[in-house]
């Protein structure tokens, strides 16, 4: 995974994490976030795959959105202020902590990849520090009560710019805090039935197939599953289209005989497939 390595990378491929960190370094030099990220993505030849590019973008924007709080946490565990660290090390720490705290990336993965990236960026001497700081910072407890000053709470804990924090607090007072918290609340996913095409009962009947489509499209094991089914049916389509095909044709194709063949073809993934099957 990754695009062809640029000359400055020392022959190492540009992974999503490396691209996000490079974009963060350049953005610190007064660049517009969207333009900086777009420029980094365009440097990749061949381009990053869609999911890799999306992962890089999410790291980049999550880090920027949470930057004041990330720096507040990191400063508790570094010997000198985060602002005085070398730019690559600073960017790696911020991106790694953003992944561990706000992107549901497992801590070992976030730390190990950050350490490898630190070395890849020519900062091997800081690798141990990155490892130690991220492991401690990822589990640090931070709450609103740590910021008694209302403007500091809005600008650091809720990561609003100082002018916006001042404006909201001046106009809304204490109501500014739940409003700021809502900025980071994920909206609920809802489904509305198109009564011109189906009804509630039919939609619920097809839900099993929709779940299979989700699994086929978003899990590694399911891509292998999809390839097996595709081969079984002699379908000339890709994994995503296979999932959509199942969605359109709720024909009970996931029968016991086929499931046994799938299990035998994937070997080490038997337990996971059994867990997936039990959901339905």
SESE-952921 format. One record per residue (C-alpha): residue number from 0; residue in three letters; chain; y, z, x. Coordinates in Angstrom, 2 decimals, always signed. Layout:
# SESE-952921
+-----+------+-------+---------+---------+---------+
:  nr : rest : kette :       y :       z :       x :
+-----+------+-------+---------+---------+---------+
: NUM :  ala :     A :       Y :       Z :       X :
...
+-----+------+-------+---------+---------+---------+
***
This chain:
# SESE-952921
+-----+------+-------+---------+---------+---------+
:  nr : rest : kette :       y :       z :       x :
+-----+------+-------+---------+---------+---------+
:   0 :  unk :     A :   +0.00 :   +0.00 :   +0.00 :
:   1 :  unk :     A :   +3.47 :   -0.83 :   +1.25 :
:   2 :  unk :     A :   +5.38 :   -3.86 :   +2.40 :
:   3 :  unk :     A :   +5.41 :   -5.56 :   +5.77 :
:   4 :  unk :     A :   +6.85 :   -3.22 :   +8.41 :
:   5 :  unk :     A :  +10.43 :   -3.95 :   +9.54 :
:   6 :  unk :     A :  +11.18 :   -4.03 :  +13.28 :
:   7 :  unk :     A :  +12.67 :   -0.52 :  +13.26 :
:   8 :  unk :     A :   +9.53 :   +0.99 :  +11.73 :
:   9 :  unk :     A :   +7.48 :   +0.64 :  +14.90 :
:  10 :  unk :     A :   +4.89 :   -1.49 :  +13.15 :
:  11 :  unk :     A :   +4.17 :   +1.05 :  +10.39 :
:  12 :  unk :     A :   +4.13 :   -0.15 :   +6.76 :
:  13 :  unk :     A :   +6.97 :   +0.84 :   +4.47 :
:  14 :  unk :     A :   +5.42 :   +3.19 :   +1.93 :
:  15 :  unk :     A :   +7.20 :   +4.27 :   -1.26 :
:  16 :  unk :     A :   +8.06 :   +7.63 :   +0.30 :
:  17 :  unk :     A :   +9.45 :   +6.02 :   +3.45 :
:  18 :  unk :     A :  +11.54 :   +3.60 :   +1.41 :
:  19 :  unk :     A :  +12.93 :   +6.43 :   -0.72 :
:  20 :  unk :     A :  +13.86 :   +8.46 :   +2.36 :
:  21 :  unk :     A :  +15.54 :   +5.48 :   +4.03 :
:  22 :  unk :     A :  +17.51 :   +4.91 :   +0.83 :
:  23 :  unk :     A :  +18.56 :   +8.58 :   +0.76 :
:  24 :  unk :     A :  +19.78 :   +8.34 :   +4.36 :
:  25 :  unk :     A :  +21.85 :   +5.26 :   +3.57 :
:  26 :  unk :     A :  +23.16 :   +6.69 :   +0.30 :
:  27 :  unk :     A :  +24.60 :   +9.66 :   +2.20 :
:  28 :  unk :     A :  +26.86 :   +7.18 :   +3.95 :
:  29 :  unk :     A :  +28.92 :   +6.80 :   +0.74 :
:  30 :  unk :     A :  +26.80 :   +4.07 :   -0.82 :
:  31 :  unk :     A :  +26.29 :   +3.54 :   -4.56 :
:  32 :  unk :     A :  +22.83 :   +4.85 :   -5.41 :
:  33 :  unk :     A :  +21.63 :   +1.85 :   -7.43 :
:  34 :  unk :     A :  +22.89 :   -0.66 :   -4.86 :
:  35 :  unk :     A :  +21.39 :   +1.25 :   -1.94 :
:  36 :  unk :     A :  +17.96 :   +1.48 :   -3.55 :
:  37 :  unk :     A :  +18.05 :   -2.16 :   -4.62 :
:  38 :  unk :     A :  +18.94 :   -3.22 :   -1.07 :
:  39 :  unk :     A :  +16.02 :   -1.22 :   +0.37 :
:  40 :  unk :     A :  +13.60 :   -2.71 :   -2.13 :
:  41 :  unk :     A :  +14.77 :   -6.22 :   -1.33 :
:  42 :  unk :     A :  +14.04 :   -5.67 :   +2.36 :
:  43 :  unk :     A :  +10.33 :   -5.42 :   +1.60 :
:  44 :  unk :     A :   +8.47 :   -8.68 :   +2.12 :
:  45 :  unk :     A :   +6.18 :   -9.02 :   +0.29 :
:  46 :  unk :     A :   +7.80 :   -6.76 :   -2.31 :
:  47 :  unk :     A :   +6.29 :   -3.39 :   -3.14 :
:  48 :  unk :     A :   +3.94 :   -3.43 :   -6.11 :
:  49 :  unk :     A :   +5.52 :   -2.37 :   -9.37 :
:  50 :  unk :     A :   +4.06 :   +1.13 :   -9.37 :
:  51 :  unk :     A :   +4.97 :   +1.70 :   -5.73 :
:  52 :  unk :     A :   +8.53 :   +0.57 :   -6.35 :
:  53 :  unk :     A :   +8.74 :   +2.81 :   -9.41 :
:  54 :  unk :     A :   +7.43 :   +5.79 :   -7.41 :
:  55 :  unk :     A :   +9.99 :   +5.16 :   -4.66 :
:  56 :  unk :     A :  +12.76 :   +4.94 :   -7.24 :
:  57 :  unk :     A :  +11.66 :   +8.14 :   -8.92 :
:  58 :  unk :     A :  +11.64 :  +10.05 :   -5.63 :
:  59 :  unk :     A :  +15.09 :   +8.68 :   -4.80 :
:  60 :  unk :     A :  +16.72 :   +9.46 :   -8.14 :
:  61 :  unk :     A :  +14.99 :  +12.82 :   -8.65 :
:  62 :  unk :     A :  +16.23 :  +13.93 :   -5.24 :
:  63 :  unk :     A :  +19.79 :  +12.88 :   -6.03 :
:  64 :  unk :     A :  +19.72 :  +14.47 :   -9.50 :
:  65 :  unk :     A :  +18.54 :  +17.82 :   -8.10 :
:  66 :  unk :     A :  +20.36 :  +17.66 :   -4.77 :
:  67 :  unk :     A :  +22.55 :  +20.82 :   -5.05 :
:  68 :  unk :     A :  +19.61 :  +22.98 :   -6.09 :
:  69 :  unk :     A :  +17.28 :  +21.42 :   -3.50 :
:  70 :  unk :     A :  +19.79 :  +22.22 :   -0.76 :
:  71 :  unk :     A :  +20.28 :  +25.75 :   -2.12 :
:  72 :  unk :     A :  +16.54 :  +26.41 :   -1.91 :
:  73 :  unk :     A :  +16.05 :  +24.74 :   +1.47 :
:  74 :  unk :     A :  +18.94 :  +26.66 :   +3.03 :
:  75 :  unk :     A :  +17.02 :  +29.89 :   +2.39 :
:  76 :  unk :     A :  +14.24 :  +28.80 :   +4.73 :
:  77 :  unk :     A :  +15.94 :  +26.79 :   +7.49 :
:  78 :  unk :     A :  +17.47 :  +28.37 :  +10.59 :
:  79 :  unk :     A :  +20.58 :  +26.26 :  +10.25 :
:  80 :  unk :     A :  +22.20 :  +24.77 :   +7.15 :
:  81 :  unk :     A :  +20.48 :  +21.72 :   +5.73 :
:  82 :  unk :     A :  +23.73 :  +19.78 :   +6.16 :
:  83 :  unk :     A :  +23.53 :  +20.21 :   +9.94 :
:  84 :  unk :     A :  +19.98 :  +18.89 :  +10.33 :
:  85 :  unk :     A :  +19.35 :  +15.34 :  +11.51 :
:  86 :  unk :     A :  +19.74 :  +12.89 :   +8.64 :
:  87 :  unk :     A :  +16.06 :  +11.76 :   +8.61 :
:  88 :  unk :     A :  +14.79 :  +15.36 :   +8.62 :
:  89 :  unk :     A :  +17.26 :  +16.34 :   +5.91 :
:  90 :  unk :     A :  +16.19 :  +13.42 :   +3.72 :
:  91 :  unk :     A :  +12.47 :  +14.12 :   +4.24 :
:  92 :  unk :     A :  +12.90 :  +17.79 :   +3.30 :
:  93 :  unk :     A :  +14.88 :  +16.97 :   +0.19 :
:  94 :  unk :     A :  +12.47 :  +14.26 :   -0.97 :
:  95 :  unk :     A :   +9.41 :  +16.37 :   -0.22 :
:  96 :  unk :     A :  +10.73 :  +19.37 :   -2.11 :
:  97 :  unk :     A :  +11.76 :  +17.17 :   -5.05 :
:  98 :  unk :     A :   +8.20 :  +15.85 :   -5.26 :
:  99 :  unk :     A :   +6.60 :  +19.29 :   -5.11 :
: 100 :  unk :     A :   +8.94 :  +21.02 :   -7.57 :
: 101 :  unk :     A :  +10.01 :  +18.33 :  -10.02 :
: 102 :  unk :     A :   +7.55 :  +15.42 :   -9.88 :
: 103 :  unk :     A :   +4.19 :  +17.19 :  -10.27 :
: 104 :  unk :     A :   +3.04 :  +15.96 :   -6.87 :
: 105 :  unk :     A :   +0.44 :  +18.43 :   -5.51 :
: 106 :  unk :     A :   +1.94 :  +20.61 :   -2.79 :
: 107 :  unk :     A :   -0.57 :  +19.58 :   -0.07 :
: 108 :  unk :     A :   +0.18 :  +15.91 :   -0.70 :
: 109 :  unk :     A :   +3.95 :  +16.42 :   -0.74 :
: 110 :  unk :     A :   +3.85 :  +18.47 :   +2.49 :
: 111 :  unk :     A :   +1.35 :  +16.35 :   +4.41 :
: 112 :  unk :     A :   +3.08 :  +13.08 :   +3.55 :
: 113 :  unk :     A :   +6.45 :  +14.57 :   +4.49 :
: 114 :  unk :     A :   +5.11 :  +15.73 :   +7.85 :
: 115 :  unk :     A :   +3.64 :  +12.28 :   +8.56 :
: 116 :  unk :     A :   +6.89 :  +10.65 :   +7.53 :
: 117 :  unk :     A :   +8.87 :  +12.97 :   +9.82 :
: 118 :  unk :     A :   +6.76 :  +11.80 :  +12.75 :
: 119 :  unk :     A :   +6.99 :   +8.16 :  +11.67 :
: 120 :  unk :     A :  +10.79 :   +8.41 :  +11.68 :
: 121 :  unk :     A :  +10.75 :   +9.56 :  +15.31 :
: 122 :  unk :     A :  +11.33 :  +13.26 :  +14.61 :
: 123 :  unk :     A :   +7.98 :  +14.69 :  +15.72 :
: 124 :  unk :     A :   +9.65 :  +17.81 :  +17.10 :
: 125 :  unk :     A :  +10.69 :  +18.75 :  +13.55 :
: 126 :  unk :     A :   +7.25 :  +18.18 :  +11.98 :
: 127 :  unk :     A :   +6.21 :  +21.83 :  +12.21 :
: 128 :  unk :     A :   +9.49 :  +22.99 :  +10.71 :
: 129 :  unk :     A :   +9.16 :  +20.52 :   +7.83 :
: 130 :  unk :     A :   +5.64 :  +21.78 :   +7.15 :
: 131 :  unk :     A :   +6.63 :  +25.45 :   +7.12 :
: 132 :  unk :     A :   +9.87 :  +25.04 :   +5.18 :
: 133 :  unk :     A :   +8.37 :  +22.90 :   +2.42 :
: 134 :  unk :     A :   +5.41 :  +25.22 :   +1.88 :
: 135 :  unk :     A :   +7.73 :  +28.20 :   +1.48 :
: 136 :  unk :     A :  +10.48 :  +26.43 :   -0.45 :
: 137 :  unk :     A :   +8.11 :  +24.86 :   -2.98 :
: 138 :  unk :     A :   +7.12 :  +28.29 :   -4.28 :
: 139 :  unk :     A :  +10.55 :  +29.91 :   -4.15 :
: 140 :  unk :     A :  +11.62 :  +31.55 :   -7.39 :
: 141 :  unk :     A :  +15.03 :  +30.42 :   -8.64 :
: 142 :  unk :     A :  +16.64 :  +31.37 :  -11.93 :
: 143 :  unk :     A :  +19.98 :  +31.22 :  -13.70 :
: 144 :  unk :     A :  +20.56 :  +34.88 :  -12.91 :
: 145 :  unk :     A :  +20.85 :  +33.98 :   -9.23 :
: 146 :  unk :     A :  +24.20 :  +32.36 :  -10.07 :
: 147 :  unk :     A :  +26.49 :  +34.88 :  -11.78 :
: 148 :  unk :     A :  +29.50 :  +32.64 :  -11.33 :
: 149 :  unk :     A :  +29.44 :  +30.20 :  -14.29 :
: 150 :  unk :     A :  +30.80 :  +27.24 :  -12.34 :
: 151 :  unk :     A :  +28.32 :  +27.80 :   -9.53 :
: 152 :  unk :     A :  +25.53 :  +28.01 :  -12.07 :
: 153 :  unk :     A :  +26.52 :  +24.68 :  -13.58 :
: 154 :  unk :     A :  +27.15 :  +22.92 :  -10.28 :
: 155 :  unk :     A :  +24.18 :  +24.30 :   -8.30 :
: 156 :  unk :     A :  +21.47 :  +25.43 :  -10.71 :
: 157 :  unk :     A :  +22.12 :  +22.60 :  -13.19 :
: 158 :  unk :     A :  +23.25 :  +20.18 :  -10.48 :
: 159 :  unk :     A :  +26.43 :  +18.97 :  -12.17 :
: 160 :  unk :     A :  +29.33 :  +17.72 :  -10.09 :
: 161 :  unk :     A :  +32.09 :  +20.28 :   -9.73 :
: 162 :  unk :     A :  +34.62 :  +18.35 :  -11.86 :
: 163 :  unk :     A :  +32.07 :  +17.94 :  -14.68 :
: 164 :  unk :     A :  +31.08 :  +21.60 :  -14.44 :
: 165 :  unk :     A :  +34.72 :  +22.66 :  -14.69 :
: 166 :  unk :     A :  +35.35 :  +20.35 :  -17.64 :
: 167 :  unk :     A :  +32.29 :  +21.47 :  -19.61 :
: 168 :  unk :     A :  +32.93 :  +25.15 :  -19.03 :
: 169 :  unk :     A :  +36.60 :  +24.85 :  -19.90 :
: 170 :  unk :     A :  +35.80 :  +23.13 :  -23.20 :
: 171 :  unk :     A :  +32.50 :  +24.75 :  -24.21 :
: 172 :  unk :     A :  +32.31 :  +28.09 :  -22.44 :
: 173 :  unk :     A :  +28.81 :  +29.61 :  -22.62 :
: 174 :  unk :     A :  +27.59 :  +26.66 :  -24.70 :
: 175 :  unk :     A :  +27.82 :  +24.52 :  -21.57 :
: 176 :  unk :     A :  +24.62 :  +26.09 :  -20.18 :
: 177 :  unk :     A :  +22.14 :  +24.98 :  -22.87 :
: 178 :  unk :     A :  +23.84 :  +21.59 :  -22.88 :
: 179 :  unk :     A :  +23.33 :  +21.28 :  -19.11 :
: 180 :  unk :     A :  +19.72 :  +22.41 :  -19.47 :
: 181 :  unk :     A :  +19.13 :  +19.68 :  -22.05 :
: 182 :  unk :     A :  +19.94 :  +17.03 :  -19.46 :
: 183 :  unk :     A :  +16.60 :  +17.80 :  -17.76 :
: 184 :  unk :     A :  +14.50 :  +18.28 :  -20.87 :
: 185 :  unk :     A :  +12.02 :  +15.48 :  -21.38 :
: 186 :  unk :     A :  +12.34 :  +13.96 :  -24.85 :
: 187 :  unk :     A :   +9.30 :  +14.17 :  -27.08 :
: 188 :  unk :     A :   +7.24 :  +11.04 :  -27.56 :
: 189 :  unk :     A :   +6.87 :  +10.16 :  -31.22 :
: 190 :  unk :     A :   +5.00 :   +7.45 :  -33.09 :
: 191 :  unk :     A :   +6.26 :   +5.84 :  -36.27 :
: 192 :  unk :     A :   +3.84 :   +3.86 :  -38.39 :
: 193 :  unk :     A :   +4.93 :   +0.31 :  -39.20 :
: 194 :  unk :     A :   +3.86 :   +0.25 :  -42.85 :
: 195 :  unk :     A :   +4.24 :   -3.54 :  -42.98 :
: 196 :  unk :     A :   +1.28 :   -3.84 :  -40.58 :
: 197 :  unk :     A :   -0.88 :   -0.73 :  -41.07 :
: 198 :  unk :     A :   -1.03 :   +2.74 :  -42.61 :
: 199 :  unk :     A :   -1.52 :   +6.29 :  -41.35 :
: 200 :  unk :     A :   -5.30 :   +6.31 :  -41.78 :
: 201 :  unk :     A :   -5.81 :   +3.01 :  -39.98 :
: 202 :  unk :     A :   -3.62 :   +4.10 :  -37.12 :
: 203 :  unk :     A :   -5.56 :   +7.34 :  -36.68 :
: 204 :  unk :     A :   -8.84 :   +5.40 :  -36.77 :
: 205 :  unk :     A :   -7.64 :   +3.23 :  -33.90 :
: 206 :  unk :     A :   -6.39 :   +6.19 :  -31.85 :
: 207 :  unk :     A :   -9.64 :   +6.42 :  -29.89 :
: 208 :  unk :     A :   -9.07 :   +2.87 :  -28.66 :
: 209 :  unk :     A :   -5.45 :   +3.65 :  -27.76 :
: 210 :  unk :     A :   -6.63 :   +6.53 :  -25.57 :
: 211 :  unk :     A :   -9.07 :   +4.23 :  -23.80 :
: 212 :  unk :     A :   -6.24 :   +1.77 :  -23.19 :
: 213 :  unk :     A :   -4.15 :   +4.55 :  -21.62 :
: 214 :  unk :     A :   -7.00 :   +5.58 :  -19.35 :
: 215 :  unk :     A :   -7.74 :   +1.99 :  -18.37 :
: 216 :  unk :     A :   -4.14 :   +1.33 :  -17.47 :
: 217 :  unk :     A :   -3.21 :   +4.54 :  -15.68 :
: 218 :  unk :     A :   -6.20 :   +5.93 :  -13.78 :
: 219 :  unk :     A :   -7.91 :   +4.71 :  -10.62 :
: 220 :  unk :     A :  -11.38 :   +5.39 :  -11.93 :
: 221 :  unk :     A :  -10.58 :   +3.52 :  -15.12 :
: 222 :  unk :     A :   -9.57 :   +0.42 :  -13.17 :
: 223 :  unk :     A :  -13.09 :   +0.35 :  -11.78 :
: 224 :  unk :     A :  -14.34 :   +0.93 :  -15.32 :
: 225 :  unk :     A :  -12.20 :   -1.95 :  -16.56 :
: 226 :  unk :     A :  -13.51 :   -4.30 :  -13.86 :
: 227 :  unk :     A :  -17.08 :   -3.47 :  -14.86 :
: 228 :  unk :     A :  -16.41 :   -4.12 :  -18.55 :
: 229 :  unk :     A :  -14.55 :   -7.31 :  -17.70 :
: 230 :  unk :     A :  -17.49 :   -8.54 :  -15.66 :
: 231 :  unk :     A :  -19.91 :   -7.56 :  -18.45 :
: 232 :  unk :     A :  -17.97 :   -9.59 :  -20.99 :
: 233 :  unk :     A :  -17.05 :  -12.42 :  -18.60 :
: 234 :  unk :     A :  -13.41 :  -11.90 :  -19.48 :
: 235 :  unk :     A :  -10.88 :  -13.61 :  -17.23 :
: 236 :  unk :     A :   -8.05 :  -11.09 :  -17.35 :
: 237 :  unk :     A :   -6.57 :   -8.27 :  -15.32 :
: 238 :  unk :     A :   -6.97 :   -4.53 :  -15.80 :
: 239 :  unk :     A :   -3.88 :   -4.12 :  -17.97 :
: 240 :  unk :     A :   -4.82 :   -7.02 :  -20.22 :
: 241 :  unk :     A :   -8.30 :   -5.58 :  -20.50 :
: 242 :  unk :     A :   -6.85 :   -2.39 :  -21.89 :
: 243 :  unk :     A :   -4.74 :   -4.38 :  -24.36 :
: 244 :  unk :     A :   -7.80 :   -6.41 :  -25.33 :
: 245 :  unk :     A :   -9.61 :   -3.19 :  -26.19 :
: 246 :  unk :     A :   -6.58 :   -2.08 :  -28.17 :
: 247 :  unk :     A :   -6.57 :   -5.29 :  -30.23 :
: 248 :  unk :     A :  -10.35 :   -5.38 :  -30.72 :
: 249 :  unk :     A :  -11.60 :   -1.98 :  -31.79 :
: 250 :  unk :     A :  -15.20 :   -3.23 :  -31.76 :
: 251 :  unk :     A :  -17.04 :   -0.19 :  -30.47 :
: 252 :  unk :     A :  -17.57 :   -1.88 :  -27.13 :
: 253 :  unk :     A :  -17.82 :   +1.46 :  -25.34 :
: 254 :  unk :     A :  -21.43 :   +1.94 :  -26.51 :
: 255 :  unk :     A :  -23.99 :   +4.21 :  -24.91 :
: 256 :  unk :     A :  -25.84 :   +1.43 :  -23.09 :
: 257 :  unk :     A :  -22.67 :   +0.08 :  -21.51 :
: 258 :  unk :     A :  -21.51 :   +3.59 :  -20.66 :
: 259 :  unk :     A :  -24.77 :   +4.24 :  -18.80 :
: 260 :  unk :     A :  -24.28 :   +1.04 :  -16.81 :
: 261 :  unk :     A :  -20.69 :   +2.00 :  -16.02 :
: 262 :  unk :     A :  -21.76 :   +5.46 :  -14.85 :
: 263 :  unk :     A :  -24.45 :   +4.05 :  -12.61 :
: 264 :  unk :     A :  -22.01 :   +1.53 :  -11.13 :
: 265 :  unk :     A :  -19.38 :   +4.11 :  -10.17 :
: 266 :  unk :     A :  -21.74 :   +6.76 :   -8.72 :
: 267 :  unk :     A :  -19.44 :   +9.49 :   -7.37 :
: 268 :  unk :     A :  -17.20 :   +9.31 :  -10.41 :
: 269 :  unk :     A :  -19.92 :  +10.34 :  -12.90 :
: 270 :  unk :     A :  -18.53 :  +13.81 :  -13.52 :
: 271 :  unk :     A :  -15.02 :  +12.51 :  -14.18 :
: 272 :  unk :     A :  -16.29 :   +9.83 :  -16.53 :
: 273 :  unk :     A :  -18.33 :  +12.41 :  -18.43 :
: 274 :  unk :     A :  -15.19 :  +14.54 :  -18.77 :
: 275 :  unk :     A :  -13.24 :  +11.56 :  -20.04 :
: 276 :  unk :     A :  -16.00 :  +10.68 :  -22.49 :
: 277 :  unk :     A :  -16.13 :  +14.24 :  -23.83 :
: 278 :  unk :     A :  -12.48 :  +13.95 :  -24.87 :
: 279 :  unk :     A :  -13.49 :  +11.42 :  -27.48 :
+-----+------+-------+---------+---------+---------+
***
